[in-house]
Amino acid sequence: MDKIAGYLTKHIKNNVPGLTDLQLIKIKFGFECLFSEASKIIIYLVIFSFFSYTLEFITVLIFFTVTRSFAGGYHEETYWRCFTTTLAIFTACLYIGISFEMARSVKIALLLVSIILAYIYAPVDHPNKPIISADRRRRLKNFSVIIIIILGLISFILPDRYSNLAIMSILAEALSLIPGYLKKSDKNLLCREAK
């Protein structure tokens, strides 16, 4: 993926004059993220479709990724660690969402936990793309809370099976904020100590 991203970036550099080195780095990083995420989603889709959980997987994927796009979360250092961690999270969401009946009061409680976690920890940015602006950070925090509320309301109009999956996906994403935040805090502390 790195080689493909590098090839495409080089092609853009040769055909679009005036791009700065920083812009080219951003373009290459964007390609790497796109290829990484697309390849993982395709593999997950094949795996869950093999077990006849295609719609269930798509439900988990949508509710998880929409929340994550605003709130951020924990990031692994390598592609395969990210792949296995995400596969484990999606599998857990599917298993719990399908295996257990959830009363409306339980779903509301899980959503409240998710909202509180988002309010405390979001956004947890990617180490390669830090959020520097305090204003942007505040907006993303607010959007994260709003998105969880909206997705939570949507989950209540879905059939029970998919409603459970949606709630579990939102909760899993909110829980991923904690280790992501702690990992980032540890790195910042190490950097300050090194100085």
C-alpha positions as CSV (number, residue, x, y, z in Angstrom):
1,M,0.0,0.0,0.0
2,D,2.9,2.3,0.8
3,K,4.4,1.6,-2.7
4,I,1.1,2.2,-4.4
5,A,0.5,5.4,-2.5
6,G,4.0,6.5,-3.3
7,Y,3.5,5.7,-7.0
8,L,0.2,7.7,-7.2
9,T,1.7,10.6,-5.3
10,K,4.7,10.7,-7.6
11,H,2.3,10.6,-10.6
12,I,0.4,13.6,-9.2
13,K,3.6,15.5,-8.5
14,N,4.7,15.0,-12.1
15,N,1.3,16.1,-13.5
16,V,0.3,18.9,-11.1
17,P,2.9,21.6,-10.9
18,G,3.3,23.8,-7.8
19,L,2.5,21.3,-5.1
20,T,4.5,21.8,-1.9
21,D,6.3,18.9,-0.1
22,L,3.8,19.2,2.7
23,Q,0.9,18.9,0.3
24,L,2.5,15.8,-1.3
25,I,3.0,14.2,2.1
26,K,-0.7,14.8,2.9
27,I,-1.7,13.3,-0.4
28,K,0.4,10.2,0.2
29,F,-0.9,9.9,3.7
30,G,-4.5,10.2,2.4
31,F,-3.9,7.4,-0.2
32,E,-2.3,5.2,2.5
33,C,-5.4,5.7,4.8
34,L,-7.8,5.1,1.9
35,F,-6.1,1.8,0.8
36,S,-5.6,0.6,4.3
37,E,-9.3,1.1,5.3
38,A,-10.7,-0.1,2.0
39,S,-8.7,-3.3,2.1
40,K,-9.7,-4.0,5.7
41,I,-13.4,-3.4,5.0
42,I,-13.4,-5.7,2.0
43,I,-11.7,-8.5,4.1
44,Y,-14.1,-8.0,7.0
45,L,-17.1,-8.1,4.6
46,V,-15.9,-11.4,3.1
47,I,-15.4,-12.9,6.6
48,F,-18.8,-11.8,8.0
49,S,-20.6,-12.6,4.7
50,F,-19.1,-16.2,4.9
51,F,-21.0,-16.6,8.2
52,S,-24.1,-14.9,6.8
53,Y,-23.8,-11.7,8.9
54,T,-23.5,-9.3,6.0
55,L,-26.3,-6.8,7.1
56,E,-25.2,-7.1,10.7
57,F,-21.6,-6.3,9.8
58,I,-22.7,-3.3,7.7
59,T,-24.8,-2.0,10.7
60,V,-21.8,-2.3,13.0
61,L,-19.5,-0.7,10.5
62,I,-21.8,2.3,9.8
63,F,-22.5,3.1,13.4
64,F,-18.9,2.6,14.5
65,T,-17.2,4.5,11.7
66,V,-19.6,7.5,11.7
67,T,-19.0,8.0,15.4
68,R,-15.3,7.5,15.0
69,S,-15.0,10.0,12.2
70,F,-15.8,12.8,14.7
71,A,-14.6,11.3,18.0
72,G,-11.5,9.5,16.9
73,G,-10.2,6.7,19.0
74,Y,-7.4,4.2,19.7
75,H,-4.9,3.6,16.9
76,E,-2.5,0.6,16.5
77,E,1.0,1.1,15.2
78,T,0.8,-1.5,12.3
79,Y,-1.7,-2.5,9.7
80,W,-2.1,-6.1,11.0
81,R,-2.5,-5.0,14.6
82,C,-5.1,-2.6,13.5
83,F,-6.8,-5.3,11.4
84,T,-7.0,-7.8,14.3
85,T,-8.0,-5.3,16.9
86,T,-10.8,-3.9,14.7
87,L,-11.9,-7.4,13.8
88,A,-12.1,-8.3,17.5
89,I,-14.1,-5.2,18.2
90,F,-16.6,-5.9,15.3
91,T,-16.9,-9.5,16.3
92,A,-17.6,-8.6,19.9
93,C,-20.2,-6.1,18.9
94,L,-21.9,-8.7,16.6
95,Y,-21.8,-11.4,19.2
96,I,-23.2,-9.3,22.1
97,G,-25.7,-7.5,19.9
98,I,-27.1,-10.7,18.5
99,S,-26.8,-12.9,21.6
100,F,-28.4,-10.6,24.3
101,E,-31.8,-8.9,24.5
102,M,-31.5,-5.3,25.5
103,A,-34.3,-3.5,27.2
104,R,-34.8,0.1,26.2
105,S,-33.6,1.3,29.6
106,V,-30.3,-0.6,29.1
107,K,-29.8,0.9,25.6
108,I,-30.4,4.4,27.1
109,A,-27.9,3.7,29.8
110,L,-25.3,2.5,27.3
111,L,-25.9,5.6,25.2
112,L,-25.5,7.9,28.2
113,V,-22.2,6.1,29.0
114,S,-21.1,6.7,25.4
115,I,-22.1,10.4,25.5
116,I,-20.2,10.9,28.8
117,L,-17.1,9.2,27.4
118,A,-17.2,11.3,24.3
119,Y,-17.7,14.5,26.3
120,I,-14.7,13.6,28.5
121,Y,-12.2,12.2,25.9
122,A,-13.2,13.2,22.4
123,P,-11.6,13.9,20.1
124,V,-8.7,11.5,20.2
125,D,-6.7,12.4,17.1
126,H,-4.5,10.2,14.9
127,P,-0.8,10.5,15.9
128,N,0.1,11.3,12.3
129,K,-2.6,14.0,12.1
130,P,-2.8,15.9,15.4
131,I,-5.5,18.4,16.0
132,I,-3.7,21.6,17.0
133,S,-6.6,24.1,17.0
134,A,-8.4,24.4,20.3
135,D,-11.5,25.6,18.5
136,R,-11.5,22.6,16.1
137,R,-11.0,20.3,19.1
138,R,-14.0,21.9,20.9
139,R,-16.2,21.6,17.7
140,L,-15.2,17.9,17.2
141,K,-16.1,17.2,20.9
142,N,-19.5,18.8,20.4
143,F,-20.1,17.0,17.1
144,S,-19.1,13.7,18.7
145,V,-21.8,14.1,21.4
146,I,-24.4,15.3,18.9
147,I,-23.6,12.4,16.5
148,I,-23.9,9.8,19.3
149,I,-27.3,11.3,20.3
150,I,-28.5,11.2,16.6
151,L,-27.2,7.7,16.0
152,G,-28.8,6.6,19.3
153,L,-32.2,8.0,18.3
154,I,-31.8,6.2,14.9
155,S,-31.0,3.0,16.6
156,F,-34.3,3.0,18.5
157,I,-36.3,2.9,15.2
158,L,-34.4,-0.1,13.9
159,P,-35.5,-3.7,14.5
160,D,-34.3,-5.0,17.8
161,R,-31.4,-7.1,16.4
162,Y,-30.0,-4.1,14.5
163,S,-30.8,-1.7,17.3
164,N,-28.6,-3.8,19.6
165,L,-25.8,-3.9,17.1
166,A,-26.0,-0.1,16.6
167,I,-25.8,0.5,20.4
168,M,-22.9,-1.9,20.9
169,S,-21.0,-0.2,18.0
170,I,-21.5,3.3,19.5
171,L,-20.4,2.0,22.9
172,A,-17.4,0.2,21.5
173,E,-16.2,3.3,19.7
174,A,-16.8,5.4,22.8
175,L,-14.8,2.9,24.9
176,S,-11.9,3.1,22.4
177,L,-11.5,6.7,23.3
178,I,-10.1,5.8,26.7
179,P,-7.0,3.8,25.7
180,G,-6.5,6.2,22.8
181,Y,-6.5,9.2,25.1
182,L,-4.2,7.4,27.7
183,K,-1.8,6.3,25.0
184,K,-1.6,9.8,23.6
185,S,-1.1,11.2,27.2
186,D,1.7,8.7,27.8
187,K,3.5,9.8,24.6
188,N,3.1,13.4,25.4
189,L,4.5,12.8,28.9
190,L,7.5,10.9,27.5
191,C,8.2,13.7,25.0
192,R,8.2,16.3,27.8
193,E,10.4,14.2,30.0
194,A,12.9,13.7,27.1
195,K,13.1,17.5,26.7
